[in-house]
Amino acid sequence: MPAADGVDRAGPAEGAGYGHVPVLARRALDLFTPAVAPDGAGRVYVDATLGLGGHSELMLRAFPELTVVGLDRDTHAIAAATARLAPFGDRFMAVHTRYDGMAEALDSLGLPAAHAVLFDLGVSSMQLDQTDRGFAYSVDAPLDMRMDPTDPLTAADILNTYEARDLARVLRTYGEEKFASKIAAAVVRERARAPFTTSRRLVELLYATIPAPARRTGGHPAKRTFQALRIEVNRELASLEAAVPQALDLLAPDGRIVFMSYQSLEDRIVKTALAERTRSRTPVGLPMDLPGTGPTFALLTRGAERATEAEIEDNPRAAPARLRAAQRLPDPAQNPIDRSDA
Ligand SMILES: C[S@@+](CC[C@H](N)C(=O)[O-])C[C@H]1O[C@@H](n2cnc3c(N)ncnc32)[C@H](O)[C@@H]1O
């Protein structure tokens, strides 16, 4: 439906034929609009986590001249989104890469900068639904969990080869699992009998190892271990730590970036990187930022925004989402920031 500014912004229900509603879609669209309006002509939107292409489709519809580049490390996601977005012709380009390959991907397409970038982190509904990939603990499946099926390391490799103390570290750090050492010891004991291959045996071990009172209050006993293994298999945090500064550097002046995180470790990386760019490095007490020391970004969100109850009802995946957004400031050399009120 055309909005007051004449832009036809399809609502989140578009793409419902693909069986999922993109998370915080309306909010992301509104945040990106000033960076690509009125129609996206000459503007580049990078979807760093293409998935099924839900967010990308909304942008392609809302801004009929916008160029969209979709990145994903998952070849299944690239294939599905490419088929879905084929009607948009050469306005959409997909690149199979991790998001920390963003600069190289844009360079290979002859694009020097981005005007809008989205990171919708974590695992996609398609990855969870493809049960043979081992992301879901609710079905017995091979312990794989690779987002990129061409990567070498699987969850089974970790369970069968890591030393107990390394396994415990992974479970504690990436799963925030209180019983990490106990679980690691049980895995090492069990794998001496036979290596782990599918998820049911691991889930049964977790039921047997996590004490009953903790099982009653701490959510599904496999949730934290599966999250930890997935993060380790895919080296998710290292990739994000490398990608965030790269994406910030690729944004054109006035360009905007939106992050949706689903667990505290991801959100902390985003928050820290944004804090670094939005603070002044001019010594306290000076009325103006010294050249080259002022903030290069401004936050567009106050803290981390959460989905509304209505949205969570519509799309339960939105429940843990934390959204942060920022805008690149114009070149400070041309526009020094007056801090006399600071
Ligand atoms: C939550 S889904 C994105 C869903 C998408 N916004 C949509 O509307 O369909 C996250 C996607 O990011 C991808 N991904 C995760 N880590 C990645 C990385 N380091 N580099 C590139 N893609 C990654 C996953 O393979 C998955 O397809």
The ligand as a Gaussian input file, in Angstrom:
#p B3LYP/6-31G(d) Opt

LIG

0 1
 C       18.102000     -15.713000      11.188000
 S       18.627000     -16.229000       9.622000
 C       18.247000     -14.889000       8.575000
 C       16.823000     -14.858000       8.110000
 C       16.541000     -13.768000       7.090000
 N       16.658000     -12.445000       7.664000
 C       15.183000     -13.945000       6.461000
 O       14.367000     -13.018000       6.526000
 O       14.919000     -14.988000       5.885000
 C       20.362000     -16.146000       9.749000
 C       21.130000     -16.569000       8.531000
 O       22.461000     -16.118000       8.712000
 C       23.331000     -17.077000       8.196000
 N       24.615000     -16.922000       8.874000
 C       24.932000     -17.218000      10.142000
 N       26.214000     -16.927000      10.389000
 C       26.721000     -16.414000       9.250000
 C       28.000000     -15.913000       8.877000
 N       29.030000     -15.890000       9.725000
 N       28.141000     -15.446000       7.634000
 C       27.111000     -15.465000       6.740000
 N       25.893000     -15.945000       7.025000
 C       25.692000     -16.407000       8.280000
 C       22.676000     -18.398000       8.484000
 O       23.162000     -19.388000       7.600000
 C       21.195000     -18.065000       8.283000
 O       20.780000     -18.378000       6.997000

